[in-house]
C-alpha cells in the first residue's frame, strides 16, 4: 500500500509535465526538430529526471515527440512528405470509421455530434491576440467535433489511432504559415454534421474525404522544416 501511495505524486507530476510540454510544443515554443533535453526540462519544471523521462515517453506515444537514434528526444521534424503520409492515412482510415459510426451510433452519439458541432460553430476561428493561427479554443472545438463524429464506431483502437493522427496533423497545422481565406470551413463542417445525422454514410464519407483532402492541399509545402 505504501508503494502505491508513493507512486501517486510521481504520476501527478508526470501528468503535469506532459501537459505543460504538450502545450509548449503546440504554442511553438519548441521548433520542429528541436532536441528535448531531459536535464533542461527537469530544471525548467523543478522535477526529477525520472518524471521528465516518463513524460517524454508519453509524449512519444502521443505523437508529440520523436525518439532520436541515440535514445534522446526531439520535437517531430515535419517534412512535406511526412505531412502527406499523415494526410493519406487520415483520408484512408477516417471515412471508413465514420461509416462505422453512422451504422453503429445511437441517440447519445447523435446528441454528442450535435453538441460538438454547435460549440464549433459558435467558437471564433481567429482572435486578434493569437495572430494568424487558429485560436486555441477553436482548435479544441474542432478536434472534439471530428472525434465526436467517429466515436459512434465503438472501437477504442480506431479512436486511439485517430487521436495520434490528429496530434500529428495539428502540429503541422500550427507550424504552417498557410491560411486559405476562401475556404468555407463552416459549410464543410455543417455538411459533415448533416450527412452523419441523416445516416447517409456514403455522403458523409465522401464529405469527410473531401474535407481532409482540402486540408492536406492547404498545408502542402507549408510545413516548416527547421532543425
N, C-alpha and C positions, 0 to 999 in steps of 0.2 A: 504493500500500500504506500509506503514511504517513497518507493522508487517512482510510482506513478505520480505522486504529488510533486516530486522534484522535477519531473519532466514537463509538467503543465506550464510553468512560467517560460520555459525554453520554447515550447510550441507557440506560446503567445508572442514571444519576441520574434521568432522566425516569421510568423504571420505578419507582424508589424513591419519588419524589414522588407519582406517580399512585397507588401502593399506599397511601401514608400518607393522601393526600387522600380516597381511596375509603373507607378505614376510618374516617376522621374524620366523613365525611358519614353513614355507616351508624351510627356511635355517637351521632349527634345533636349533634355539636359545632358544626355549622352548621345553622341553622333553614331550613325551606323558603323559597325566595325570596331568601335572603341572598346578597349580592354576594360573589364570589370574586375578590379583588383581587390581580393578579399581583405587584405590588411587595411587598405584605404577605406573600404566600406565599413569595416569594423570600427575604425576610428571615427568616421563620419556619424555613425549611428550609436556609438557608445556601447557596443555589444561584443561578444566573443567571436573569434574566428569560426567556431563550430556553428553558431547561429547564422552567420553570414553564408557559410558554405551550404547549409541546409536551405536557406532562402534562394541561393543561386541555383541549386539543383532543382528546386521547384520552378524557378524562372525558366530553366531549360525545358522542363516538362511542359510548361505552358506556352512555349514558343517565344518567350520574352528575352531569351539569351541563347547563345550557342556555346558548346564546349570547343576549346581550341585543341589542336593536336598535342600540345604539351600539358593538357589537363587544366588549362586555365579557362577563363570565361570571357565572353565578349558580347556586346550588343549585336544582334544579327546584322550582317552586312548585305544589304539588298542590292542585287543587280537586276536589270530589266528581265533577264532570263528567269531568275528566281521568282520574281513577281508574276511573270506569265505562267510559270508552272503552278503557282498557288491559284491563280485565276482559273486555269484549266481544271484543276482539281475541284474547285468550287462549282464551276459550271457543269461538271460531270456528276458530282455527288448530290448537291443540294436540290436540284429539281426532282431527283428520284426520291429523296427524303420527304420533300414537300408532298409529292404524290401519295406517299405512305401516310403522311399526317392527315391529308384530306380523307383518305379511306378509313383511317382508324380514329380520328379525333372525335371527341364527344362534345357535349354542350359546354363543359367547362373550358375546353380548348378554344371553342369559338369565342367565348367571353374573354379569354386572355388575349386572343388575337385582336379582338375589337378594342379592348382597353389599351393594348400596346400601340395600336395604330393611332388611337385618339391622342395619347400622350405625345407620340412622334409628331403628329400634325400640328400640335399646339406648342411645340418647342422650337424656338428660333434656331435656324441653322448657323447663323453667324451673329456674334456680338462684338461691338467695337473693341472691347478690352482684350479680346483674344485674336485680333488680327484677321488675316485672310483664311485661317484654317476653320474647319467646322468647330462649333462650340463644343465644350466638354459635355454639356447637358444633352445636346442633340446627338452626339456620338453614342452616349449611353442609351438614349431612347431608340436610336437606330438599331443598335445591336439587339436590344430587348425585343424589338418588333420582329426582326429576322429570326431570332431564336424562337419566339412565340409561334411563328408560322410553322416551324419544324417540330415543335415539342409534341404535337399530336402523334408523331410516329411511334412513340413509346419505346424507342430503342436508345438506351443510355450510351452505347458505344458510338452510334452515329452522332449523337448530340455532343459527345466529347470530341469527336473529330471536327464537328462544326466549330466548337469553341477554339480549338487550336488554329484552324484555318482562319477564323475571324481575327484572332490576335495578329497573325502574320499580315493579313490584309489591312488591318487598322494601322499597323506600323508603317506599311507602305503608303497608306493614305495620309498619315500625319507628316511623313517626310517628303511627300510630293509637293512641288511648287505649282502644280497644275490646278486650275479651277475652271470649270466649264459653266459659265453663267446661263447658257442657253438650254441646259439640260433641265427637264422638269421632273425633279425627284419627287415632288408632291404627287404628281399624277402617276408616276411609276409605282409608288408605294400604295396609293389608293387602288390602283388596278390589281395589285397583288392581293390586297385585303379582300376586294370584292370577288375576285375569282376563287380565292380559297374558301370564303364563307358561302359562296354559291355552290361549293363542292364540285367545281369544274376543274378536275385535275389536269386535263390537257391544257386549258387556257392558263392556269396558274403556273404550271411547269414551264410553259413557253415564256410567260411573262418574267419569271424569275431568271431563266437563262438569258433573256434579252437584257434584263437589268444588270446582271453580273457581267455580261459582255461589254456593255457601255462603261461600266466601272473600270474594267480592265483596259479598255481603249483609252480612257481618260488618264490613266496612270502610266501608260506606256512611255518610256523614256523620261518619266518624271521622278523616278526613284533616285535619291542621292546615293552616291557610292563612295563617299569619303571613308578613309580608313586611318 
